[in-house]
Amino acid sequence: MMVELVPDDVVTPLEPAPKLADAVGFPVFLKREDLYTGFGGGSKGRKTAALAASLRIPPEVVISVGSMHSNHLRSCSTWAHEAGAHLDVVVHPTAGSVPDARHLRDALGAREVLVREPAKIREGLNSLVTQALARGERPLVVQGGGHHLPGTAAYREVALRLERQCADQGVRAGVVVAPSGTGGTQAGLLVGVSQWTSPASVVGVSVGRRRENALPPIIEAASWLGHIPDQRSLHFVDDYLGPGYGFIERTLAAACRWAGDLTGLRIDPVYTGRVFEALYRAHPLLTPHPGQACIVVVTG
Ligand SMILES: Cc1ncc(COP(=O)(O)O)c(C=O)c1O
């Protein structure tokens, strides 16, 4: 695939969170990527917009994979709908619950939904491609979570513009923290922030993976942008995962309420809620040096 990088001009607000700052004892700012509205909104919307903009010829069938909580699949669904394409997806069970394919087809506006255990995802995707080709259609397989070069480049761009936003608002960013799933958002932020005049540390808070599984795709995505991260720049929090992706345990729920009450936001517990849990538990990686701020990327 020929990839042309088309920068996205949408700059979302950077907002102070004074009550949260009082509670944690250092300045906190919210980078409101949840206010990005294209392609289903939030970080996955931005990644999908970047992918769509990079293509010369739009697909006739969008094929992808995710959980039933996947914002990425919602975003692909919006794209397919706008492009007049079909959406065929593989959905994997989450948190012990096996979704009903018929219901998901309706919920996602999909033509085809295959429910597959993780070990069978590849086979499911292949069969969707084979079916599309047999119908004479032009399919595009989008990697789960929007883990692709244009999406990662979009977050490098966000980070580059964030430096300007911080300068304009007199914010000295010491930490930039975001939820990390497939790792493309973290990788893009890492590459962009590494180009700042005074780089902050970029921290990913895991939404489901353990560090050993999470770091290789982050490194891979950074390498798409020609950046090989130093091991010391890879900050990853997987301390509070509990049983893993999609499980909402007591402290996570309490952290969402705490952060919601202090910021006025409704916090999504599957993704950004993980970051607020790390703040709630005072994780040291999220604590900036004195005089510096922590920037929470609210991804959706
Ligand atoms: C709202 C939201 N934030 C963050 C993430 C993680 O982003 P990434 O897959 O780029 O690590 C996801 C998806 O996993 C998401 O839906």
The ligand as a MOL file (V3000), in Angstrom:
LIG
                    3D

  0  0  0     0  0            999 V3000
M  V30 BEGIN CTAB
M  V30 COUNTS 16 16 0 0 0
M  V30 BEGIN ATOM
M  V30 1 C -10.5470 5.4790 23.8790 0
M  V30 2 C -9.3100 4.6940 23.6560 0
M  V30 3 N -8.1610 5.1340 24.1750 0
M  V30 4 C -7.0090 4.4770 24.0170 0
M  V30 5 C -6.9620 3.2840 23.3350 0
M  V30 6 C -5.6260 2.6310 23.1500 0
M  V30 7 O -5.0060 3.1590 21.9900 0
M  V30 8 P -3.8530 2.3590 21.2620 0
M  V30 9 O -4.4880 1.1090 20.7050 0
M  V30 10 O -3.3550 3.2700 20.1940 0
M  V30 11 O -2.8390 2.0370 22.2660 0
M  V30 12 C -8.1450 2.7590 22.7950 0
M  V30 13 C -8.1770 1.4650 22.1340 0
M  V30 14 O -7.6020 0.4930 22.5460 0
M  V30 15 C -9.3370 3.4970 22.9420 0
M  V30 16 O -10.4720 3.0690 22.3950 0
M  V30 END ATOM
M  V30 BEGIN BOND
M  V30 1 1 1 2
M  V30 2 1 2 3
M  V30 3 2 2 15
M  V30 4 2 3 4
M  V30 5 1 4 5
M  V30 6 1 5 6
M  V30 7 2 5 12
M  V30 8 1 6 7
M  V30 9 1 7 8
M  V30 10 2 8 9
M  V30 11 1 8 10
M  V30 12 1 8 11
M  V30 13 1 12 13
M  V30 14 1 12 15
M  V30 15 2 13 14
M  V30 16 1 15 16
M  V30 END BOND
M  V30 END CTAB
M  END
